[in-house]
């Protein structure tokens, strides 16, 4: 599968692993419930690549103490109009200082990517029925931002000096 990462289209070498499924070799992304149930065993795999996926109903507080264990935090957008993951992303970047990959999954569309990037996402699993090449162009939709966010800490009026 191809994803957008750091504003480039790349082959994804991470595997999403569902609850109860056998753990494959290589880099894996597990659910929060699996992390809670198998935490000690999963920590042992940390050097192979470990990520966690949060549903939109789960919170940054649920993983804040464990963030050092994850190379990837994937936040799910179950439907276009569910924006709770925007808040979670901003909290992970600003309040908890998460520096690893922050990935948008689920119903990820071109219209959202610029705004997702503003709150801290740096990787995007674009919905399968959409063009990833077209989605990449979303970063060029706007040239100027007014408000501070995870990608720019100061409002425009302070930057104009």
C-alpha positions in Angstrom: 0.0 0.0 0.0 1.2 3.5 -0.7 0.8 6.4 1.7 1.7 10.0 1.9 4.5 10.6 4.4 6.5 13.8 4.8 4.8 15.2 1.7 5.9 12.3 -0.5 4.2 9.1 -1.8 6.0 6.1 -0.3 5.4 2.4 0.1 4.1 1.6 3.6 6.1 -1.0 5.5 3.7 -1.0 8.5 1.0 -3.6 9.0 -2.2 -3.0 10.9 -2.9 -6.0 13.1 -6.4 -6.6 14.4 -7.2 -7.9 17.9 -6.8 -11.6 18.1 -4.8 -11.9 14.8 -1.4 -13.5 15.0 1.5 -11.0 15.3 3.4 -11.0 12.0 7.1 -10.2 11.6 8.1 -6.7 10.9 6.6 -3.3 11.8 3.1 -3.5 13.3 0.3 -1.1 14.4 -2.0 -2.5 17.1 -5.2 -1.3 18.6 -5.4 0.3 22.1 -7.3 -2.7 23.4 -4.5 -5.0 22.2 -1.9 -2.8 23.7 -3.6 -2.9 27.1 -4.0 -6.6 26.9 -0.5 -7.5 25.7 1.6 -4.5 26.7 4.6 -6.5 28.1 4.8 -8.8 25.1 4.5 -5.9 22.7 7.2 -3.9 24.4 9.6 -6.8 23.6 8.9 -6.2 19.9 9.6 -2.5 20.1 12.9 -2.8 18.2 11.0 -4.4 15.3 8.7 -1.4 14.9 5.7 -0.8 17.1 2.8 1.5 16.5 -0.7 2.0 18.0 -4.0 2.9 16.5 -6.6 4.9 18.3 -10.3 4.9 17.4 -11.9 8.4 17.3 -13.6 7.6 20.7 -10.2 6.9 22.4 -8.1 9.7 23.9 -4.5 10.9 23.9 -4.5 10.5 27.7 -5.0 6.7 27.2 -1.4 6.4 25.8 0.4 9.5 27.1 2.5 7.6 29.6 3.5 5.0 26.9 4.3 7.3 24.0 8.0 6.5 24.0 7.1 2.9 23.0 5.5 3.9 19.7 7.2 4.9 16.4 3.7 5.5 14.9 0.5 6.7 16.4 -2.4 6.2 13.9 -5.6 8.1 14.5 -8.7 6.8 12.8 -11.3 9.0 11.0 -14.3 6.7 10.8 -16.3 9.1 8.6 -15.5 12.4 7.0 -17.5 14.5 9.5 -15.9 13.0 12.6 -13.1 15.3 13.6 -12.2 14.1 17.0 -8.8 12.9 15.8 -7.9 16.5 15.0 -8.0 17.3 18.7 -6.2 14.1 19.6 -3.4 14.9 17.1 -3.0 18.4 18.5 -2.8 17.1 22.1 -0.2 14.5 21.2 2.0 17.1 19.5 1.5 20.1 21.8 0.6 18.7 25.3 2.5 15.4 25.2 5.4 16.4 22.9 5.1 13.3 20.7 7.8 13.5 18.0 7.1 10.2 16.1 5.0 9.6 13.0 1.4 10.7 13.4 -0.7 9.0 10.8 -4.3 9.7 9.7 -6.2 6.5 8.7 -9.8 5.7 7.7 -11.9 8.2 5.7 -8.9 10.4 4.8 -9.8 12.6 1.8 -7.9 15.3 0.0 -10.0 18.1 1.4 -8.8 17.3 4.9 -5.1 16.8 4.4 -3.9 20.4 4.6 -5.8 20.8 7.9 -4.7 17.5 9.3 -1.1 18.5 8.6 -1.6 21.8 10.5 -2.5 19.9 13.7 0.4 17.6 13.5 -0.2 14.7 11.1 2.7 13.8 8.9 1.5 10.6 7.3 -1.8 9.9 5.6 -3.5 6.6 4.4 -5.7 8.1 1.7 -9.0 6.3 1.2 -8.6 3.5 -1.4 -11.2 4.9 -3.9 -9.3 8.2 -4.2 -6.2 9.3 -6.0 -3.2 9.5 -3.8 -1.5 11.7 -6.4 -4.3 14.2 -6.2 -4.4 14.1 -2.4 -0.7 15.0 -2.4 -1.6 18.3 -4.1 -3.6 19.3 -0.9 -0.4 20.7 0.6 -0.4 23.4 -2.0 -4.0 24.5 -1.5 -3.1 27.4 0.8 0.1 29.4 1.0 -0.7 31.5 4.1 -2.1 30.5 7.5 -3.5 32.9 10.0 -3.9 31.0 13.2 -1.2 29.3 15.2 -1.2 25.5 15.2 1.2 22.5 15.5 2.9 23.5 12.2 3.3 27.2 13.0 3.4 28.4 16.6 2.6 32.1 15.9 -0.3 33.8 14.3 0.3 35.7 11.0 0.3 39.1 12.7 3.3 38.1 14.8 5.2 36.7 11.9 4.8 39.9 9.8 7.2 41.8 12.2 
